[in-house]
Structure formats: structure tokens, C-alpha cells
């Protein structure tokens, strides 16, 4: 089969390829027929030039066209749903239903539509007007955005249809998408729909571009290129930190969503009150997507007790009874095996699993590990190794002081959960532990597993380093996620007719919230 | 005279000093009597531990106390005005009046009071509530903030009283201030008042700490220390980028305000209409503070014409007629001489000045340089060397296309100005050039010099790299400057009584603006 073309500079064209790759169906182990190019720098250079020109054109493109693009893209995804779900299933091994077709695809199109609404409404940009001094400012497009999507959500975090893509486009920037290597086929189909929608909406053709793969060196060169505005990256910590170093050295913003072990603290009263239910809830969360969620609960803190032993044994039994689902790729399976071995070597006991499941495809046994609080504190860094996949570690602490110690050693995480009883017996313990956990996580949950990441205005899918590169930003949620891809632009004494419409006295659509002399308002100024 | 003590861990105490320093009065050249310690790492380590503990204590400190501190500090600065102004004058050579006493000191106390109001009102944190999903988020303190203040504003940007300080404290963080080496005495006096106000307000004693000087290596160690939340730095590009590299590698946010040449574009119609007035306006702006403003207009783009020649010769005459004021230090004078030499070597002609003025103190002749558009384009990087002080470069372009070329080569700057005529003859040119300048500056001005940086809600004292480290943030202006020192914290399904008061259904003060289900509101929820 010939190499698939790439989408750069407004057309599908052959790559200046230095090589090619194919991928396996991780559920069956069979190699898929499509062959994709590994781009030379020449492809990146062409894409960067086209993106820079598109960025300029987009600044004077009516917002209605950008919103129309996002809406039409969502509709086109829905129209091609069967093919997209089939391809995503073949490439990722994720179930067609409910996961891909009924959950992830609607989430993706819903997010694109929310982004379209945000474009039309305009409040995301925090337009701010000081009428007395005639100083006005707004967030504005930052320039071409590179998106590196992760392996675990072929639609909702795809570099050409996911949260970073939607945010970057809604902010008025063109996107250069670097396909995740695990699902080039679904990325190709999505890019076809995006490009068709670009044409329908009359956006600059290079608003959406797609490259499948580059060398690592070219990846670092991309994120630090002067033509780039910013980068969104979701993936492994190792690759992410290399890109961060390159972008930082060039003064280019990069937003990272990296690994996270998402600690869950089960307070004693909760286990006494509803331990069996919590074991069920936890097992469901940690097997969701075969544990391949950024927010998968991979560490549980339990207080030594009969109820804790019961919880552990129930979870173990449930994991053993559950089917072993495929992982996203053979490389995920290898990493998981290596991580479990790191945890074991650092002192964790394997209660169940810990072995590769030979057939078919890429599978690893549902795995539960355990370590005492003393054991955890002897190797806290190694025991926070992310085991991306269906493995979790129980940390059984002997008392409150040890829980304090354990939590105080947690790195930055996307989420942290505390389960407590409903009668108040855990309240004092909650008050002592919550502040420690709060400072170490982006999203704190009560009595709820972290795996669901709603596209909500109040969501934070972010957290302290090293779960991300900056604790002030979220990768999910509108309007906040849009603000990552914007620069603050101020107008001082600029004549009225020369102002962007969002900063003129007349509210451009009657709906935009603007901070006028310190008060949020949807009104015209001087009206 | 004995070494001055430092302020760490809640007391003025002797430094673990590795050396000491004194400074000269830059207006007279005489060495001032006070002697200040250069701290060893032990001082930094003590300060970091104390700051970490203070950060925890501040999280449960009532906002009223933080606001009271800011207000009392402002009052105490005013009460000690005479001594502060005398000391600042002696250390900086800046005039006591109007500059220090009538402009900068009131700006400083006004900013502290604005910060106090922001603390009490609370909207700066963008509290966001999704009532349907019960997800709530807010910006929250990021942790101990290091502040490195610049040499050019001994009050308003001082590390212990300026914009970064006020923003970091208002956000709920303790500050470790590193004095600028050029004004340790005024920093000491301000820290005395801050510390007294800390006591009066009942804040944790280590909320404000002061170290005068460290080795460069310890500075880099400070910004990357795990106990630090973030850093604010205003100063030279060289030192700033070294700190940035250290902070970036550790995943620690750092906000930089670096060099900027603040280009001014004089369109032909403006010069024809009011050239003499513009020459006066420009000369006043570029001599303000002896040209030592971050926003000093150091490059002017002129279109070749008789009016441009007239402008240049008027500016030259005005500069020659103006007194030569002292620079902030002998080191500023040396840097300025070196920068002017760099500009000259790169092809600029010195029209006037270009020489050290021998007595008294640290002075450099008011300097005007000139280069053609062709000359500029032959060495655009070197010709954008910041000559911090009383020197400016005229770039005379031959036509519009060359103006486009010149502006397209501008680096990121804090400000950019366009002067145009009032009758519309420059409008077409404005439309062509403004988009190019807009993308390269944080604040765009019309018919106004950039040196005034109002503390306005709409101000952007920031800009694209390398004028800062990130184009999305401003160092001046409330509320936006506060958001630099904050982390996004989300609460998902957290029980009502456990939420921070700003995220509960009841609006905590009836004034706080919160984004509730997509609409900004000051109301209670469910009311």
C-alpha cells in the first residue's frame, strides 16, 4: 500500500519522508495495512510557513466562520461515525460501545460545539476596559499551535479533534497536529473531515495541518521554532519534558499534561460504612479504559484495619474476576511491565497479576500491588512510578501521622480523592489531611472516582508539576482551556475605530461579558 | 559600620554572610556608609523553610488580615516618606520631587491599596461554579514567591513594596524579597515598615522576608527550590534568562520582565501635522528617569522626508540642551556605554552624545543615534540592543515596504506606539503596519508615549518573548497581575461545608464576581 499523504499548506500531499511505519491492532496482534510517513524537517518547515500565513489571515477572519468550522467539523464527525469508530477500535483495541461510539465520540463533538459557542460569545478572552484611562485589553491568538495528542483517547484528545485542538482553533490559531503514533488511521480520517470543514467554512486552508511522525530532534525543533506560538502536549513524562526543555529555551509557551498517579485516600469511617461498595467503585474506575486514563486511580491510601484488609481482598478478587482487556499498544504493555517491576523492586508486593498475558494482542494481567506506609516512605519516588494501564498500588499506613508523611511525599498530580463516611466520624481526619492533598493536586474529589473529566467551565484537568508544566492552566474545560493559547494585548489611547470590536464601547453581540471599570457587564459602554 | 541584618524567619538577624557590599551615590560618586551582607545559602535555606511554613499558615488566615496588612503598609510608607525619599534619592540619584516623592511613592501606596481592595473583593481568582455537575474551581495561592526587583524604581517595583510584591501577597503567598543591589538601603527601610505591618495585621511573621544579595549560583538554586511556588523577576535579560533556565528545569513558574526597546512609529502625516510637538513629547519621554524606564522609547521609525529630518534635528537640539542627569549606578553607565558602542559598531551613526560625562557621579551624555532602513536591515539584531539609559536610535526608512521589513524584524517588546495625523491621511499606512507591530508588543499606543504604565485593570505591562517569558501575563495591573502567582484548584463533588468560602452557594461578600454556569454574577446561588 502506498504511503498516506500528509496535510500541509492546504493540501494532502506526499511527505518528504525519511521512513514509514505501520501499527498493530493491539487486540489481535495483527499488523494493520495502512502505511504512514515519517516526515523530514522539510515537511515541518512547509507546515510552519503555511501556519504562519494562516495565523495572519485568521486574525481578520470573522468569528462566525471559525464557529461554523467547529460546528461543521462536529457534524462531519458524526456523519462518519461508523468508520471512525471501526478505525479507532482497530487501532486502539478500545470497545466500540459504549466507550468509542457512545461516550468518547459524543464528548468530542460536544466539546467542538462548546468551543464554537465560546467563539461566538467571546467572554473567554476576558476583555477588560478602563474607561477613565482609555486603556483596553483582551486575550488574543498566540500564533500557530502545535498539538501532540496522547495515545489513550483517539477522538477526545486527538491532536486534530480533541481538547487542545478545539481550544487552539477557538482562540483563533491555526493548528499543526502531530498524530499520536498509536492511531494514525483515525487521525487521518478526522483530519479529512476537519479539512473539508475548513473549506466549507472558508477558513484559510492551512488552519488545520497534519504530520504523522517526525524524529525526536525535529519534534524539539518544532516546539522551539520562531514561527510557533505555543504547543499543547499530552503524553509521557519523558518525551514531554524533552519538548519542554526545547520550548523553554526558546521562550515558547508549552502546555503539558503528563503522568499522574491520582491518589485516593480512603478514610476509615468510609470503609466501615460502605467498604464493599467502594471496592466495586474503585475497581471499575481503575479498569476503565484498561487503566489507561490520565486520571486513573493508581495509588490508594488505606489505614491498617480489618476493613482495609477486606477492601484489598475484595478489590483483588474483583480484578481477578474481570476480563483482561487489551492495552493500547505493545509499547504500553512493555512500559506497564517495566513499571510494575520498578514498583516491585522498590518494595511493593504483587497481590495479583504482574504478568504479561500472552494472547491475543497486547495484554497485561489486571494487577494489584501493596506496600506498607513504612515501605512507601523508604522509596517514595520509585513507588510513585506511573504504571500506565491496569495496575494499582495499595499503601497501607499504620496511623494518621504516617498518612501525613505519605501524602506529604506525593508529587504533583492531576487529581486526588478523599472518601469519608457520611456521619462525620472522618471529619477531623479529613480536616488534617485535605490541606496536604489539596496543594498537590489540580482537582480534589470527595466520594467520587477521578476518571470522569467533564467538559465543564469549572473543570481543572491540570495540576502541579510534574503532572503538568504549570499549575495555573487546565487542558479541559471551556473557557479556561482556551486561555492557554492566547497572548494579552493591550490598547492604550487607541482610536475607537482602530480597536478590535470586542473592546469598542458597543458590546459586539450583547452577550459578551467584559470587565468594565472593575465590574463584569454585558452592556454597551456609555449606554 | 556593622553589617545590616537580614529579615528572615520572622526576625531581623545577622546574615550568614560570605561577604559584604556598599554602594555609591550615583549623583555624587561618594560611597554611602551602609554595609550590607552577601548571604550564603544557609540564609536562603532558612528563609525557604520559614516561607513554606508561612504559606501554610496564610491559607487559613482571614482575607481581612491580608488586606489590613497591605493598607497598613501603605500608611507606614507614607508616614516615613521623608526618610524613604531621602534614601532613595541618595541611592538612585533620582529627583526627590516630583519623581520620588510625588509620583513614585504615591503610585506604590496606591498599588498596595488597590491590592488590598482586590483581596477583599476576591474576583481576581475567577471563581467558577458549575451547579449542574457540582464542579467548582478557583485560583489559589501558588506558594512562596521570590521577588527580584529592578534597579529603576526603588519604590514602585521594589522587591518588598512593588507590583510583584503586592500581587504575590494579595494572592495569599509569602514573599522572599531579594533586594536590588542598587538600592539596599531603601529596601531595608521598606522591609522594616512591611515587617511592622505584618505584626500589626497578625500575619505569619515570615510573610515578608528580605535578603540583600546572594551568589548567582544561589539565585538559580533559589528559583528552582522545591519549596518555592513561583518567581517574579524584573531586570536585565542576561541575568533573567539564567534564572529562567534554572526555574524551567525544575518546573517552577517564573515571570520575567526583561529588556524592551519600545518602538515608536511616526507616520508621515503626524510629522507634517505636529512634528515640533512630537519632538518635544518624544524627548521628554526618552529622558524620563534618564531613560531608565522599561518602557523608554529607544527606537523610532521615521519615513525619509524633510519633516523627518526636522524631527531628528529638533530632538538632537533638545537632547543637547537638556541637563545630563545621573544614571542609577556606575554599572548602568558602563552598560550604556557598551550598548551605544554595539549600536555604533553595527552601523548606527552617533548624532549627539555617545560619551561618558566625567563628573560628578555616573552620567552619560544624552545620546541620539541614527541608521537608515537599509542599515537597520543589515544588522537588525544588534541594532535592537537595549541601550538602557538616555539614548535612542532613529531608523529612517525609505518607503512603506522598508517599514514593513523593519517592523517585521522587531523582537517582542513591552510596548509599541504609532503616531498618525488626525485627518486620516495616515490611515492606510496605519492599517498596513499596525498588525505587524501589534503581534510584537504587549501594549499598543496611539499618539502617546509609552513611559507611563498606569496601574489599571486593563494594563498590560508584558509582551512577547524576549520582553517577558510568556505573552499571557502582565506585571502591572490589578486583577490580572495577581493571577501570575496562583494555581488553579478544582473541587469536584466536594461537600459544601468543605469548600472554600468563595465557592460556596452563598456569595461570601455580596460583591465577588463569580462565573456561575457561564454567567458572571454577584448573587448567591439558589437564591
Contacts between the chains, C-beta under 8 A, distances in Angstrom:
chain1	res1	chain2	res2	distance
A	56	B	435	7.2
A	59	B	435	6.7
A	123	B	520	7.9
A	126	B	480	7.9
A	128	B	457	5.5
A	128	B	458	4.5
A	128	B	480	7.4
A	129	B	458	5.9
A	130	B	454	7.8
A	130	B	456	4.4
A	130	B	457	5.5
A	130	B	458	4.2
A	130	B	459	7.8
A	133	B	454	5.3
A	133	B	456	5.2
A	133	B	458	7.5
A	135	B	454	6.4
A	135	B	456	4.8
A	135	B	458	4.2
A	135	B	459	5.9
A	136	B	458	5.3
A	137	B	458	4.6
A	137	B	459	7.2
A	137	B	460	5.2
A	137	B	474	8.0
A	137	B	480	7.9
A	139	B	472	7.2
A	142	B	471	6.4
A	142	B	472	7.6
A	143	B	439	7.6
A	244	B	248	7.4
A	245	B	248	7.4
A	245	B	249	7.2
A	248	B	244	7.4
A	248	B	245	7.4
A	248	B	248	3.9
A	248	B	249	7.9
A	249	B	245	7.2
A	249	B	248	7.9
A	250	B	465	7.9
A	251	B	465	3.2
A	251	B	466	5.9
A	251	B	469	6.3
A	252	B	465	7.4
A	253	B	470	5.7
A	253	B	471	7.5
A	253	B	472	7.2
A	415	B	492	8.0
A	430	B	498	7.1
A	434	B	498	7.1
A	435	B	56	7.2
A	435	B	59	6.8
A	438	B	489	6.7
A	439	B	143	7.6
A	442	B	487	7.9
A	442	B	488	6.5
A	442	B	489	7.1
A	442	B	490	6.1
A	443	B	490	4.1
A	443	B	491	7.7
A	443	B	492	5.4
A	444	B	489	7.2
A	444	B	490	6.9
A	444	B	491	5.6
A	444	B	492	7.0
A	444	B	494	6.3
A	445	B	491	8.0
A	445	B	492	4.4
A	445	B	493	5.6
A	445	B	494	7.0
A	446	B	492	7.8
A	446	B	493	5.3
A	446	B	494	4.5
A	446	B	495	5.6
A	446	B	498	6.9
A	447	B	493	6.4
A	448	B	492	6.4
A	448	B	493	4.3
A	450	B	492	7.8
A	454	B	130	7.8
A	454	B	133	5.3
A	454	B	135	6.4
A	456	B	130	4.4
A	456	B	133	5.2
A	456	B	135	4.8
A	457	B	128	5.5
A	457	B	130	5.5
A	457	B	515	6.3
A	457	B	517	7.4
A	457	B	518	5.8
A	458	B	128	4.4
A	458	B	129	5.9
A	458	B	130	4.2
A	458	B	133	7.6
A	458	B	135	4.2
A	458	B	136	5.3
A	458	B	137	4.6
A	458	B	490	6.5
A	459	B	130	7.8
A	459	B	135	5.9
A	459	B	137	7.2
A	459	B	490	6.4
A	460	B	137	5.2
A	460	B	488	4.8
A	460	B	489	7.0
A	460	B	490	3.4
A	462	B	488	6.0
A	464	B	487	6.7
A	465	B	250	8.0
A	465	B	251	3.3
A	465	B	252	7.4
A	466	B	251	5.9
A	469	B	251	6.3
A	470	B	253	5.6
A	471	B	142	6.5
A	471	B	253	7.5
A	471	B	487	3.7
A	471	B	488	6.6
A	472	B	139	7.2
A	472	B	142	7.6
A	472	B	253	7.2
A	472	B	483	7.1
A	472	B	484	7.9
A	472	B	486	6.1
A	472	B	487	6.0
A	472	B	488	5.6
A	473	B	488	6.7
A	474	B	137	8.0
A	474	B	488	5.9
A	474	B	490	7.7
A	480	B	126	7.9
A	480	B	128	7.4
A	480	B	137	7.9
A	480	B	488	7.3
A	483	B	472	7.1
A	484	B	472	8.0
A	486	B	472	6.1
A	487	B	442	7.9
A	487	B	464	6.6
A	487	B	471	3.7
A	487	B	472	5.9
A	488	B	442	6.5
A	488	B	460	4.8
A	488	B	462	6.0
A	488	B	471	6.6
A	488	B	472	5.6
A	488	B	473	6.7
A	488	B	474	5.9
A	488	B	480	7.3
A	489	B	438	6.7
A	489	B	442	7.2
A	489	B	444	7.2
A	489	B	460	6.9
A	490	B	442	6.1
A	490	B	443	4.0
A	490	B	444	6.9
A	490	B	458	6.5
A	490	B	459	6.4
A	490	B	460	3.4
A	490	B	474	7.7
A	491	B	443	7.7
A	491	B	444	5.6
A	491	B	445	8.0
A	492	B	415	8.0
A	492	B	443	5.4
A	492	B	444	7.0
A	492	B	445	4.5
A	492	B	446	7.8
A	492	B	448	6.4
A	492	B	450	7.9
A	493	B	445	5.6
A	493	B	446	5.2
A	493	B	447	6.3
A	493	B	448	4.3
A	494	B	444	6.3
A	494	B	445	7.0
A	494	B	446	4.5
A	495	B	446	5.6
A	498	B	430	7.1
A	498	B	434	7.0
A	498	B	446	6.9
A	513	B	519	7.6
A	513	B	520	5.0
A	515	B	457	6.3
A	517	B	457	7.4
A	518	B	457	5.8
A	519	B	513	7.6
A	520	B	123	7.9
A	520	B	513	4.9
A	520	B	520	3.7
